[in-house]
Amino acid sequence: MLNNIGLPGLLLIAVVVLVLFGRGKISSLMGEVGRGITAFKKGVDDGSKDIEDSLSDPKDVTPREHEDVAARPVDADVADKSRHS
């Protein structure tokens, strides 16, 4: 259906929209669209910079030294109970 709209059809639609909404309303709407696009581009750029910053700063991911659970002494009472079970 929309494949058959040519230049005359688009011009007719533009004239109808202009008559219905008026020139002032359309220009303010286009201004809002422009501000929205600008804000979107700024957000994309900020996100890209955040990703680049996080990739350029290597983080120390080595595990901290902590007490090994297997190296701790076992309570004698617990050890005796487990042997007799």
Backbone torsions as a table, in degrees:
resi	resn	phi	psi	omega
1	MET	NA	-47.0	-179.1
2	LEU	-79.4	-10.2	179.8
3	ASN	-70.5	-22.1	-175.8
4	ASN	-92.4	1.8	179.0
5	ILE	-78.8	119.6	179.1
6	GLY	-103.7	-163.0	179.6
7	LEU	-62.4	-43.4	178.3
8	PRO	-62.3	-37.5	178.8
9	GLY	-65.6	-41.8	178.0
10	LEU	-65.0	-39.9	177.4
11	LEU	-64.0	-40.6	178.7
12	LEU	-63.4	-42.7	177.8
13	ILE	-62.9	-42.3	179.6
14	ALA	-62.6	-40.9	179.6
15	VAL	-66.3	-42.3	180.0
16	VAL	-63.6	-43.5	178.6
17	VAL	-63.2	-41.6	179.6
18	LEU	-63.5	-40.6	179.8
19	VAL	-69.0	-41.4	-177.3
20	LEU	-68.9	-44.3	-172.6
21	PHE	-99.9	-22.5	-178.5
22	GLY	83.9	157.8	-175.2
23	ARG	-68.2	-38.3	-178.0
24	GLY	-65.8	-41.8	-179.4
25	LYS	-67.2	-39.9	-179.5
26	ILE	-67.8	-40.9	-179.8
27	SER	-66.6	-38.1	177.4
28	SER	-68.9	-35.2	177.0
29	LEU	-64.8	-42.1	178.5
30	MET	-66.5	-34.3	175.8
31	GLY	-63.9	-41.4	177.0
32	GLU	-64.0	-40.6	178.2
33	VAL	-63.0	-42.7	178.8
34	GLY	-62.6	-42.4	177.5
35	ARG	-65.8	-36.3	177.7
36	GLY	-65.2	-42.2	178.3
37	ILE	-64.8	-41.7	178.6
38	THR	-62.4	-43.9	178.9
39	ALA	-64.6	-37.8	178.4
40	PHE	-64.3	-45.8	179.0
41	LYS	-62.5	-40.3	178.4
42	LYS	-63.1	-41.6	177.9
43	GLY	-63.5	-40.1	178.4
44	VAL	-65.6	-42.7	178.9
45	ASP	-63.7	-42.5	178.6
46	ASP	-63.0	-41.4	178.1
47	GLY	-64.2	-40.0	178.4
48	SER	-65.0	-40.9	179.0
49	LYS	-64.8	-40.1	178.6
50	ASP	-62.4	-41.3	179.6
51	ILE	-66.5	-44.2	179.5
52	GLU	-62.8	-41.0	179.0
53	ASP	-63.9	-40.9	-179.1
54	SER	-69.8	-29.3	178.6
55	LEU	-79.4	-29.7	-176.8
56	SER	-80.7	-24.1	179.2
57	ASP	-96.2	100.4	179.3
58	PRO	-69.2	136.8	-179.4
59	LYS	-102.7	145.8	178.3
60	ASP	-76.4	113.6	-178.3
61	VAL	-112.0	13.4	178.6
62	THR	-69.9	141.3	-178.8
63	PRO	-68.4	145.7	178.0
64	ARG	-72.9	152.1	176.1
65	GLU	-73.1	125.8	178.5
66	HIS	-138.4	162.2	-177.2
67	GLU	-69.5	126.9	179.7
68	ASP	-72.4	132.4	-177.0
69	VAL	-64.9	-37.6	-178.0
70	ALA	-70.6	-22.0	-176.6
71	ALA	-85.5	-10.9	-179.7
72	ARG	-74.4	144.2	177.1
73	PRO	-69.3	144.2	-179.1
74	VAL	-91.6	140.6	177.4
75	ASP	-63.3	134.3	-175.0
76	ALA	-62.4	-37.8	-179.6
77	ASP	-64.6	-41.3	179.8
78	VAL	-66.1	-41.6	-179.9
79	ALA	-64.5	-40.3	179.7
80	ASP	-66.7	-40.2	-179.3
81	LYS	-66.3	-37.3	-178.5
82	SER	-71.4	-28.3	178.9
83	ARG	-74.3	-32.5	-175.8
84	HIS	-87.9	-4.6	-177.4
85	SER	-79.5	NA	NA
